[in-house]
């Protein structure tokens, strides 16, 4: 059931152009509103009430997202996956903190890209700021997290997280400096980063990761 709902929501997200606004009381609007009500932070997301739902790019990762415009004019992104899954698992929260922990590591790798000259090793495309993604190529990020967690107590790690999420950005981080440094050290020792094109990362490499 959940997989079918996710597939339907994903299809809607990818079929519509950026900036598309769903009219109230249409079948797609009602479908999205119904699933969004399952979001664990729906009351915060809805705020003063929902004026409309639209599609735009997320500020954090520049990927397509559903957004809510509230009655007071403020906006926030909302995840259809988290809405359908309900409350996140401890492991998914920890992985968000892990991604936050290595954000500076990823950005330092991004700064090494010579835009307009560097080519994607997968597609051969010339890289520019708007089409560059940083890829974990010898050990995917999820596998890095899973391997690190084998040596950790998940309940203890989860109790040491801060949730600093605000509109448009989900920011879960390690409250423990020791845990943060432990993951960064493990990450840097077990994976390598490379700059690839957005197209390669979201199509070719994604398919390879799914097969594995």
C-alpha positions, 0 to 999 in steps of 0.5 A, spaced: 500 500 500 505 504 501 509 503 495 503 504 491 502 511 494 509 513 494 509 511 486 503 515 485 506 521 489 512 521 485 509 520 478 505 527 480 512 530 482 515 528 476 510 530 471 508 537 473 513 543 471 516 546 476 512 552 479 506 548 478 500 550 483 495 544 485 488 547 485 484 546 491 479 540 491 482 537 484 483 530 485 491 531 485 490 536 491 486 532 495 490 526 494 496 530 496 493 533 502 490 526 504 497 523 505 501 530 507 496 529 513 500 523 515 506 527 516 509 526 523 510 534 523 503 536 519 501 541 524 507 545 524 507 544 517 500 546 516 501 552 521 495 557 520 492 553 514 494 551 507 492 555 502 495 551 496 500 546 494 506 547 489 512 544 486 519 547 486 526 545 488 528 544 495 533 549 498 538 544 501 539 539 495 536 542 489 531 537 488 524 537 486 519 537 492 512 539 494 511 545 498 505 548 502 503 555 502 500 557 508 494 562 509 499 567 512 503 567 506 509 563 509 511 557 505 515 550 507 517 544 504 513 537 505 516 530 504 511 525 501 515 519 503 516 521 510 508 523 510 507 516 507 512 512 512 509 516 518 514 517 524 521 516 522 525 510 524 531 512 529 536 509 524 533 514 518 534 520 524 541 518 525 543 518 517 540 525 517 545 527 522 551 523 519 549 527 513 549 533 516 556 531 520 560 531 513 556 537 510 563 541 510 567 535 507 562 534 501 563 542 500 570 542 501 570 537 495 565 541 491 570 547 492 576 543 488 571 542 482 574 547 476 567 549 473 567 549 466 573 545 465 572 539 470 568 533 466 563 528 469 567 521 469 560 518 468 557 522 463 563 526 460 558 532 461 562 539 463 561 541 470 558 547 472 555 549 479 548 548 477 549 541 475 554 538 480 553 533 485 558 530 489 558 522 489 560 517 494 563 512 489 567 506 492 562 506 498 555 509 498 553 514 503 548 509 506 552 503 506 558 508 510 552 509 515 550 502 516 557 500 517 559 505 522 552 503 526 555 496 527 559 499 532 554 503 535 548 502 540 543 505 536 538 507 542 544 511 545 546 514 538 539 516 537 538 520 544 544 524 542 541 528 536 539 535 536 533 536 531 534 543 528 529 543 523 526 549 520 522 551 514 525 548 507 531 545 511 531 538 515 537 539 520 538 533 525 545 533 527 549 530 533 549 533 540 555 529 541 561 532 539 565 525 540 559 521 536 560 527 530 567 526 530 567 518 530 563 518 524 567 523 520 573 519 521 570 513 519 567 516 513 573 519 511 577 513 512 572 508 508 569 512 502 572 517 497 568 523 494 568 525 486 564 530 482 559 528 477 553 531 473 546 531 476 544 527 470 549 521 472 548 521 479 540 521 479 540 516 473 546 512 471 549 511 478 542 511 482 540 505 478 547 502 479 546 503 487 539 500 486 541 494 483 546 493 489 
